[in-house]
Amino acid sequence: MAEESDLEKSESPTPRRLEKAREEGQVARSRELSTFALLAAGVAGMWMTADRISQGFAQLMRHGMQFEPGTAMDTRRMLSYAAHSGADALMAIAPLLVALVIAAIVAPMALGGWLFTTKSLAPNFGRLNPLKGLGRMFSTQGLIELVKAVAKTVLVGGVAYWAIARDKEAVMGLMTQSPRVALPYVGEMIAVCCAFIVASLLLVAAIDIPFQLWQHYKKLRMTKEEVRQENKETEGDPHVKAQIRQLQRQAARRRMMQDVPKADVIVTNPTHFAVALEYKDNMRAPRVLAKGTDLVAQRIREMGAEHRIPILEAPPLARALHRHVEIGHEIPATLYTAVAEVLAWVFQLRRWRTEGGIEPLTPSDLPVPSELDAPRRLGSKRV
């Protein structure tokens, strides 16, 4: 059952899956929205530019009906006249064409956004397979498209019939009117009929847009195994990540060990903890150069012995420094007094080593706040 559930596309598409599909040209599109936008732009453009278009074409008709013997007998002049007439006709309908071009570009962008990719232009010979084509024709998607086409035809045809039938008596009465009176009314009736048809297509687009979005996301749904594989690819294999973290810790440890020779004192537990401290005159407070437990602590002590760095056994202070101060950071103010006593002992020890005299006493019972020294326990043994 677990394997079957992994093979089912039950998971929502991830942002990476959506982005990858977008790069391949797979975005939600609604043909009904584009159809509505083009028809709406066409009807509105015809309504607003009807006078301009009619005047432009009337002018072309007047010029076209004029007979000029020189033009009729000269092929070059005839072609030039035809080119000028075509340019005038194009200028007359230019506003309508611009509106249609804008609608054709903006309508798809309203649903799927701007997208430019060349991957969808790559040849796919699988689309030429007739068996796959028949499969698409008789698939569930093909049936849905057939139902949509029939419903749209019935809706548009019904709206057009209603729009014409409601003015049936007025249309019959136009037969008794002169063309000058009848033609403007016919034009207005056609415009109103087109407006009703466009309004019906708006209803079709309003139903089709949510369906196309749902279908698009359904196609991109993923199985649980695909989600796990994508997480591995984006975040990395856990084993590889663990190995990288281990290498990073080793590199940080090597850099830390390189700073141990610069320490002024090493405070130990004496075996489980070791913390190397440094203090210079230009520092605001002593800072931790290195710290570690067990084997790392042992290596810090060995390096300290090699470089003749004073080593002080102070378990409470070592634990507090190790647990509450990060490498490279200054010690907290609550430990100033304890560390000051340690540094005073270090400076006295250096003077004794160079000048001789009485060996300084090793500090003990350092004032470490109890809240900073919360020792862990292994059985009944404090470490």
C-alpha positions in Angstrom: 0.0 0.0 0.0 2.9 2.3 0.8 4.4 1.8 -2.7 1.0 2.4 -4.4 0.5 5.6 -2.5 4.0 6.8 -3.5 3.1 6.2 -7.2 -0.1 8.3 -7.0 0.2 12.0 -7.8 -1.3 13.2 -4.6 1.1 16.0 -3.8 0.7 19.6 -4.9 3.4 20.8 -7.3 6.4 22.4 -5.6 7.6 25.9 -6.6 10.5 24.3 -8.4 8.2 22.1 -10.4 6.0 25.0 -11.4 9.1 27.0 -12.4 10.5 24.1 -14.5 7.2 23.7 -16.2 7.1 27.4 -17.0 10.6 27.2 -18.5 9.3 24.4 -20.8 6.3 26.6 -21.9 3.7 24.8 -19.7 1.5 27.5 -18.3 -2.3 27.8 -17.8 -4.0 29.2 -20.9 -7.7 29.7 -21.7 -8.7 29.8 -25.3 -12.1 31.1 -24.3 -10.5 34.1 -22.6 -8.5 34.9 -25.8 -11.6 34.5 -27.9 -13.6 36.8 -25.7 -10.9 39.4 -25.6 -10.5 39.4 -29.4 -14.2 39.6 -30.1 -14.7 42.3 -27.4 -11.8 44.3 -28.9 -13.2 43.8 -32.4 -16.8 44.9 -31.5 -15.6 47.8 -29.4 -13.1 48.9 -32.1 -15.8 48.7 -34.8 -18.2 50.7 -32.6 -15.7 53.5 -32.0 -14.1 53.6 -35.4 -17.1 52.9 -37.6 -17.3 56.5 -38.8 -13.5 56.6 -39.6 -13.6 53.2 -41.4 -16.8 54.1 -43.4 -15.4 57.5 -44.5 -12.1 55.9 -45.5 -13.7 53.2 -47.6 -16.2 55.6 -49.1 -13.3 57.8 -50.2 -11.6 54.7 -51.7 -14.8 53.8 -53.5 -15.1 57.2 -55.0 -11.5 57.2 -56.2 -11.8 53.6 -57.4 -14.9 54.4 -59.6 -13.1 57.2 -61.4 -11.8 56.2 -64.8 -8.4 57.6 -65.9 -7.3 56.5 -69.3 -3.7 57.1 -68.5 -3.8 54.9 -65.5 -5.7 52.1 -67.3 -3.1 52.0 -70.1 0.0 52.3 -67.9 0.9 49.2 -65.9 3.4 51.1 -63.7 0.8 53.7 -62.8 -1.8 51.1 -62.2 0.4 49.2 -59.6 1.3 52.5 -57.9 -2.4 53.4 -57.7 -3.2 50.0 -56.2 -0.4 50.3 -53.6 -1.7 53.8 -52.5 -5.2 52.5 -52.3 -4.1 49.5 -50.2 -2.1 51.8 -47.9 -5.2 54.1 -47.5 -7.4 51.0 -46.6 -4.8 49.8 -44.1 -4.7 53.3 -42.4 -8.5 53.3 -42.2 -8.6 50.0 -40.3 -5.3 50.6 -38.4 -6.9 51.5 -35.0 -9.0 48.3 -35.2 -6.0 46.2 -36.0 -4.0 47.7 -33.2 -6.8 47.0 -30.7 -6.9 43.3 -31.9 -3.1 42.9 -31.6 -3.1 44.3 -28.1 -6.0 42.0 -27.1 -4.3 39.0 -28.6 -1.1 39.7 -26.5 -2.7 40.8 -23.3 -5.4 38.1 -23.0 -3.0 35.1 -22.6 -0.7 37.2 -20.3 -3.7 37.9 -18.0 -3.8 34.2 -17.0 -0.3 32.8 -17.3 1.8 35.9 -17.3 4.6 36.9 -19.7 6.4 33.9 -21.1 9.1 33.6 -23.8 10.8 30.3 -24.3 12.2 28.4 -27.3 11.8 24.9 -25.7 8.3 24.6 -27.0 9.6 25.1 -30.5 11.8 22.1 -30.4 10.6 19.3 -32.8 8.6 16.6 -31.1 8.0 13.7 -33.5 5.9 12.0 -30.9 3.1 14.4 -31.7 3.0 13.1 -35.3 2.1 9.6 -34.0 -1.5 8.9 -35.3 -2.2 6.5 -32.5 -1.5 9.1 -29.9 -3.6 11.6 -31.9 -6.5 9.2 -31.9 -6.0 8.6 -28.2 -6.2 12.3 -27.5 -9.4 12.6 -29.6 -11.2 9.8 -27.7 -9.7 10.7 -24.3 -11.5 12.3 -21.4 -9.9 15.7 -22.4 -11.3 15.3 -25.9 -14.7 14.6 -24.5 -14.5 17.6 -22.3 -13.5 19.8 -25.3 -16.4 18.4 -27.3 -18.9 19.2 -24.6 -17.4 22.7 -24.2 -17.7 23.3 -28.0 -21.3 22.1 -28.2 -22.3 24.1 -25.1 -20.6 27.2 -26.5 -22.3 26.8 -29.8 -25.7 26.4 -28.2 -25.2 29.4 -25.9 -23.9 31.7 -28.6 -26.5 30.6 -31.1 -29.3 31.0 -28.6 -28.2 34.5 -27.6 -27.9 35.5 -31.3 -31.3 34.1 -32.0 -32.8 35.9 -29.0 -31.1 39.2 -30.0 -32.5 39.0 -33.5 -35.9 37.7 -32.6 -36.6 40.5 -30.1 -36.4 43.0 -33.0 -38.2 40.8 -35.6 -41.1 43.2 -36.2 -38.7 46.2 -36.6 -36.6 44.2 -39.1 -39.7 43.3 -41.1 -40.7 47.0 -41.1 -37.4 48.0 -42.6 -38.5 46.5 -46.0 -40.8 49.5 -46.4 -38.0 52.0 -45.6 -35.4 53.6 -47.9 -31.8 52.3 -47.8 -30.6 55.6 -46.3 -33.0 55.0 -43.3 -32.7 51.2 -43.1 -28.9 50.8 -43.2 -28.1 52.8 -40.0 -30.7 50.8 -38.1 -29.4 47.5 -39.4 -25.9 48.5 -38.4 -27.0 49.3 -34.9 -28.9 46.1 -34.6 -25.8 44.1 -35.7 -23.7 45.9 -33.1 -26.2 45.2 -30.3 -26.4 41.5 -31.4 -22.6 41.3 -31.3 -22.5 42.9 -27.9 -24.9 40.2 -26.5 -22.8 37.5 -28.1 -19.6 38.9 -26.5 -21.3 39.1 -23.2 -22.3 35.4 -23.5 -18.6 34.5 -24.2 -17.6 36.4 -21.0 -19.7 33.8 -19.1 -18.0 31.0 -21.0 -14.5 32.5 -20.2 -15.5 32.9 -16.5 -16.3 29.2 -16.3 -13.3 28.1 -18.4 -10.6 30.0 -16.5 -10.9 28.2 -13.1 -11.2 24.9 -15.0 -8.0 25.6 -16.9 -6.1 26.6 -13.7 -7.4 23.4 -11.9 -6.4 21.2 -14.9 -2.9 22.8 -15.2 -2.1 22.2 -11.5 -3.6 18.7 -11.7 -1.2 17.8 -14.6 1.8 19.1 -12.5 0.9 17.2 -9.4 3.7 15.0 -8.0 4.1 11.7 -6.3 5.6 11.5 -2.8 8.7 9.9 -4.3 9.1 12.9 -6.7 8.8 15.3 -3.9 11.5 13.4 -1.9 13.8 13.3 -4.9 13.4 17.0 -5.5 14.1 17.8 -1.9 17.3 15.7 -2.2 18.3 17.6 -5.3 17.6 21.1 -3.9 18.8 20.5 -0.3 21.3 17.8 -1.0 21.7 14.2 0.1 21.6 14.0 4.0 24.8 11.8 3.9 26.6 14.3 1.7 25.4 17.2 3.9 26.7 15.3 7.0 30.0 14.7 5.3 30.3 18.4 4.3 29.5 19.5 7.9 32.1 17.1 9.2 34.7 18.6 6.8 33.7 22.1 7.9 34.1 21.1 11.5 37.6 19.6 10.8 38.6 22.8 8.9 37.4 25.0 11.8 39.2 22.8 14.3 42.5 23.1 12.3 42.1 26.9 12.2 41.4 26.9 15.9 44.5 24.8 16.7 46.6 27.2 14.7 45.6 29.9 17.2 46.5 27.9 20.3 50.2 29.0 20.3 49.0 32.7 20.6 47.1 32.0 23.9 48.2 33.4 27.3 46.8 30.6 29.4 44.9 27.3 29.0 42.2 26.6 31.6 41.4 22.9 32.0 38.9 20.6 33.8 41.6 18.9 34.0 40.8 16.2 31.4 37.4 16.7 29.9 37.5 20.5 29.0 40.3 22.9 27.8 39.9 26.5 26.9 42.7 28.7 25.5 42.4 32.4 26.5 44.2 35.5 25.0 44.4 39.0 26.4 46.3 42.0 24.9 46.5 45.6 25.9 44.4 46.7 23.0 41.6 44.3 23.9 38.5 45.3 25.8 38.3 41.9 27.5 40.0 38.5 27.2 38.7 36.3 24.4 38.6 32.6 23.8 41.0 31.4 21.1 40.2 27.7 21.2 38.1 25.2 23.2 37.3 21.5 23.2 36.4 18.4 25.1 38.1 15.0 25.5 40.5 14.4 22.6 40.4 18.0 21.4 41.0 19.2 24.9 43.9 16.8 25.2 45.4 18.1 21.9 45.0 21.7 23.2 46.9 20.8 26.4 49.6 19.1 24.4 50.1 22.1 22.1 50.1 24.4 25.2 52.9 22.3 26.7 54.9 22.4 23.5 54.8 26.2 23.4 55.3 26.6 27.2 51.8 28.1 27.7 50.7 28.2 31.4 48.0 25.5 32.1 45.7 26.0 35.0 43.4 23.4 36.4 40.1 25.2 37.3 37.1 22.9 36.6 34.3 25.4 37.3 35.9 28.2 35.2 36.8 25.7 32.4 33.2 24.5 32.2 31.7 28.0 32.3 34.0 29.3 29.6 33.4 26.2 27.4 29.6 26.3 27.6 29.0 30.1 27.5 31.7 31.6 25.3 32.1 30.9 21.6 35.5 30.8 19.9 36.7 34.3 19.0 34.3 36.0 21.4 35.0 37.9 24.6 34.3 36.5 28.0 31.1 37.7 29.8 31.4 40.4 32.4 30.3 37.9 35.1 33.6 36.0 34.6 35.9 39.1 34.6 36.9 38.7 38.2 37.8 35.0 37.9 39.7 35.5 34.7 41.5 38.5 36.1 42.9 36.4 38.9 44.1 33.8 36.3 45.8 36.5 34.2 47.4 38.0 37.2 48.8 34.6 38.0 50.1 34.2 34.4 51.9 37.6 34.5 53.5 36.7 37.8 54.5 33.3 36.4 56.2 34.9 33.4 58.1 37.3 35.7 59.2 34.4 37.9 60.4 32.5 34.9 62.5 35.4 33.6 63.7 37.1 36.9 63.4 34.3 39.5 62.3 34.7 43.1 59.3 33.2 44.8 57.1 31.0 42.6 53.5 32.5 42.5 50.8 30.5 44.1 48.4 28.8 41.8 44.9 30.4 42.1 42.1 28.3 43.6 38.4 28.8 44.5 37.9 31.2 41.6 34.7 33.2 41.9 32.6 31.5 39.2 28.8 32.2 39.4 26.9 29.0 40.0 24.4 29.7 37.2 27.3 29.5 34.7 28.7 26.3 36.1 25.9 23.8 35.5 27.9 20.5 35.3 26.5 17.6 33.5 26.5 14.3 35.3 27.6 10.8 34.2 26.0 8.6 36.9 27.1 10.4 40.0 30.3 11.8 38.6 30.6 15.5 37.8 32.3 16.3 34.5 
